[in-house]
Amino acid sequence: MVQKIDISMLEDLAPATKNAISVDDANKLVQLDSDGKIAGAYLADADALSKAEGRHLALEIADLKGAALNYGNGQADPFDSDTIGATSTNETYDASNDYYHSSTNMTLINAGLTASTAPSKGLISIQAEFVDSSTLNTDMTAEISRDGGTTWTAVTLAAGATNANFTMYSGEATISAQPSGTSMKYRVKTLNNKNIRVSGVVLRWS
């Protein structure tokens, strides 16, 4: 009996040895390398993805716990209580739905977290719902400080997964140019009088 090989599948097979991803590899099957693993070049964004997904997972765990969750080099706060109202402006806390919002511009600043050493990078994820049509990084912005809020560095946010109308917006920033410090703070602003609900923030550093 003669076994025929479907050469169309071979034509759709991407190479196992890769230095960079090519547009020619789009929609092709991935060939495992000699160790039976996916070539590292195909996983170029895996680290960034795992960071963002890890922060999202931490927020979900904190929400189940019902309180802010401190963990290695960071904190996940699901706003199950009014944890940052004392350090923020123009915000209204909705205790029934666990989010902050405002009919005008609001600023959310956490009470501060202590790093073991002066970090060089800050990472933030914000779980928010744009009730009004809004532009990310214009109508909602994020900043990180390592010197207790004296100096701020802007973060460029990108949209991630959406669950129950709330989207996880994440980004990171290099903060090594700030004065050395270990008092970690974030500042989230809603601008242009947009109605935006913020239901949790994760701040990490390295």
VEXDREN-2710 file (C-alpha; in Angstrom, 1 decimal):
% VEXDREN-2710
k/r/px/py/pz
1/MET/0.0/0.0/0.0
2/VAL/1.4/3.4/-1.0
3/GLN/0.9/6.3/1.5
4/LYS/0.6/9.6/-0.2
5/ILE/1.9/12.8/1.5
6/ASP/-0.2/16.0/1.4
7/ILE/2.5/18.3/0.1
8/SER/0.2/21.3/0.6
9/MET/0.7/20.9/4.3
10/LEU/4.5/20.9/3.8
11/GLU/4.2/24.1/1.8
12/ASP/2.3/25.7/4.7
13/LEU/5.0/24.7/7.2
14/ALA/7.1/27.5/8.7
15/PRO/10.8/26.8/9.4
16/ALA/11.9/25.6/12.8
17/THR/15.1/27.6/12.8
18/LYS/14.2/31.3/13.0
19/ASN/16.0/34.5/13.6
20/ALA/13.0/36.7/13.1
21/ILE/9.4/36.4/12.2
22/SER/8.5/37.0/8.5
23/VAL/5.2/38.0/7.0
24/ASP/5.7/34.9/4.8
25/ASP/5.0/32.8/7.9
26/ALA/1.5/34.1/8.5
27/ASN/-1.1/31.4/8.9
28/LYS/1.5/28.6/8.5
29/LEU/1.9/25.6/10.7
30/VAL/4.8/26.0/13.1
31/GLN/7.6/23.4/12.9
32/LEU/9.1/22.3/16.2
33/ASP/12.8/22.5/16.6
34/SER/15.2/19.6/17.3
35/ASP/14.3/19.7/21.0
36/GLY/10.6/19.5/20.2
37/LYS/10.0/23.2/21.1
38/ILE/8.5/26.1/19.3
39/ALA/11.3/28.3/17.9
40/GLY/11.9/31.3/20.2
41/ALA/11.4/33.9/17.5
42/TYR/7.8/32.9/17.3
43/LEU/7.4/33.8/21.0
44/ALA/9.0/37.2/20.7
45/ASP/6.0/38.9/22.5
46/ALA/5.5/36.1/25.1
47/ASP/7.2/38.0/27.9
48/ALA/5.2/41.1/27.4
49/LEU/2.0/39.1/27.1
50/SER/2.8/37.1/30.3
51/LYS/3.4/40.4/32.2
52/ALA/0.1/41.9/31.1
53/GLU/-1.8/38.7/31.7
54/GLY/-0.1/38.1/35.0
55/ARG/-1.2/41.6/36.2
56/HIS/-4.8/40.8/35.1
57/LEU/-4.8/37.5/36.9
58/ALA/-3.4/39.2/40.1
59/LEU/-6.3/41.7/39.9
60/GLU/-8.8/38.9/39.6
61/ILE/-7.3/37.1/42.6
62/ALA/-7.4/40.3/44.6
63/ASP/-11.1/40.8/43.7
64/LEU/-11.9/37.3/44.9
65/LYS/-10.0/38.0/48.1
66/GLY/-12.0/41.3/48.5
67/ALA/-9.0/43.4/49.2
68/ALA/-5.8/44.8/47.7
69/LEU/-3.2/42.1/47.1
70/ASN/0.5/42.8/47.8
71/TYR/2.9/40.6/46.0
72/GLY/6.5/40.6/44.7
73/ASN/7.4/44.1/43.7
74/GLY/3.8/45.4/43.4
75/GLN/0.2/45.5/44.3
76/ALA/-3.2/44.6/42.7
77/ASP/-6.1/46.8/44.0
78/PRO/-9.6/45.8/42.8
79/PHE/-11.2/48.8/44.6
80/ASP/-13.4/46.5/46.7
81/SER/-13.3/49.4/49.2
82/ASP/-12.5/53.1/48.9
83/THR/-8.7/52.6/49.3
84/ILE/-7.4/55.7/47.5
85/GLY/-10.1/58.3/48.0
86/ALA/-8.0/60.3/50.5
87/THR/-5.3/60.9/48.0
88/SER/-7.4/61.5/44.9
89/THR/-9.5/64.4/43.5
90/ASN/-13.0/64.8/42.0
91/GLU/-13.7/61.1/42.2
92/THR/-16.9/59.4/43.3
93/TYR/-16.6/55.9/44.7
94/ASP/-19.4/53.4/43.8
95/ALA/-19.4/50.9/46.7
96/SER/-22.0/48.7/45.0
97/ASN/-20.0/48.2/41.8
98/ASP/-16.4/48.8/43.2
99/TYR/-15.3/51.5/40.8
100/TYR/-14.4/55.2/40.8
101/HIS/-16.0/57.7/38.3
102/SER/-16.7/61.3/37.9
103/SER/-18.9/63.7/35.9
104/THR/-15.8/65.9/35.6
105/ASN/-12.1/65.2/35.4
106/MET/-10.8/63.0/38.2
107/THR/-7.3/62.1/39.4
108/LEU/-6.6/58.8/41.2
109/ILE/-3.4/58.5/43.2
110/ASN/-2.6/55.5/45.4
111/ALA/-1.4/55.9/48.9
112/GLY/2.1/54.7/48.1
113/LEU/4.0/51.4/48.1
114/THR/7.5/50.8/49.2
115/ALA/10.1/49.1/46.9
116/SER/13.1/47.3/48.4
117/THR/15.4/49.2/46.0
118/ALA/15.0/52.1/43.6
119/PRO/13.3/50.6/40.6
120/SER/14.2/51.5/37.0
121/LYS/11.0/50.4/35.4
122/GLY/7.3/50.7/36.3
123/LEU/4.4/48.7/34.9
124/ILE/0.7/49.5/35.3
125/SER/-2.6/47.9/34.3
126/ILE/-5.9/49.8/34.6
127/GLN/-9.2/48.1/34.4
128/ALA/-11.6/50.7/33.0
129/GLU/-14.9/51.2/31.1
130/PHE/-15.2/54.0/28.7
131/VAL/-18.9/55.0/29.2
132/ASP/-18.4/57.9/26.9
133/SER/-16.5/57.5/23.6
134/SER/-12.9/58.2/24.7
135/THR/-9.4/58.2/23.3
136/LEU/-6.8/56.2/25.2
137/ASN/-3.8/58.2/26.4
138/THR/-5.8/61.4/25.8
139/ASP/-9.0/61.1/27.8
140/MET/-7.4/58.6/30.2
141/THR/-3.7/58.8/31.1
142/ALA/-1.4/57.0/33.5
143/GLU/1.9/58.0/35.2
144/ILE/4.3/56.3/37.6
145/SER/6.5/57.8/40.3
146/ARG/9.3/56.3/42.4
147/ASP/9.8/59.4/44.6
148/GLY/6.5/59.6/46.3
149/GLY/4.7/61.6/43.6
150/THR/7.2/64.5/43.3
151/THR/8.3/63.3/39.8
152/TRP/6.0/61.6/37.3
153/THR/6.7/59.6/34.1
154/ALA/3.9/59.1/31.6
155/VAL/3.0/55.6/30.5
156/THR/1.7/54.8/27.0
157/LEU/-1.3/52.4/27.5
158/ALA/-2.5/49.7/25.1
159/ALA/-5.9/47.9/25.3
160/GLY/-6.0/44.3/26.3
161/ALA/-8.8/41.8/27.1
162/THR/-12.3/43.0/27.8
163/ASN/-14.5/41.4/30.4
164/ALA/-18.0/42.5/31.4
165/ASN/-17.5/45.9/29.6
166/PHE/-14.3/46.6/31.4
167/THR/-11.0/46.6/29.4
168/MET/-7.6/46.1/30.8
169/TYR/-5.3/48.9/29.6
170/SER/-1.6/48.2/30.3
171/GLY/1.8/49.8/29.7
172/GLU/5.2/50.3/31.1
173/ALA/7.7/53.2/31.5
174/THR/11.4/53.7/32.3
175/ILE/11.7/55.7/35.5
176/SER/15.4/55.5/36.0
177/ALA/15.8/59.2/35.1
178/GLN/13.7/60.2/38.1
179/PRO/15.3/61.1/41.4
180/SER/16.2/57.9/43.2
181/GLY/13.5/56.7/45.5
182/THR/11.5/53.7/46.7
183/SER/8.0/55.3/47.3
184/MET/6.0/53.9/44.4
185/LYS/2.9/55.7/43.2
186/TYR/0.6/55.8/40.2
187/ARG/-1.5/58.6/38.9
188/VAL/-4.5/57.9/36.7
189/LYS/-6.4/60.8/35.2
190/THR/-9.6/61.1/33.3
191/LEU/-9.7/64.2/31.1
192/ASN/-11.9/66.3/28.8
193/ASN/-14.9/65.5/31.1
194/LYS/-15.3/62.0/29.8
195/ASN/-17.3/59.5/31.8
196/ILE/-14.8/56.7/32.5
197/ARG/-15.2/54.1/35.3
198/VAL/-12.0/52.7/36.8
199/SER/-12.5/49.4/38.7
200/GLY/-8.9/48.4/39.5
201/VAL/-5.2/49.1/39.1
202/VAL/-2.2/46.9/39.2
203/LEU/1.2/48.6/39.8
204/ARG/4.5/46.7/39.5
205/TRP/8.1/47.6/39.2
206/SER/11.5/46.2/38.5
END
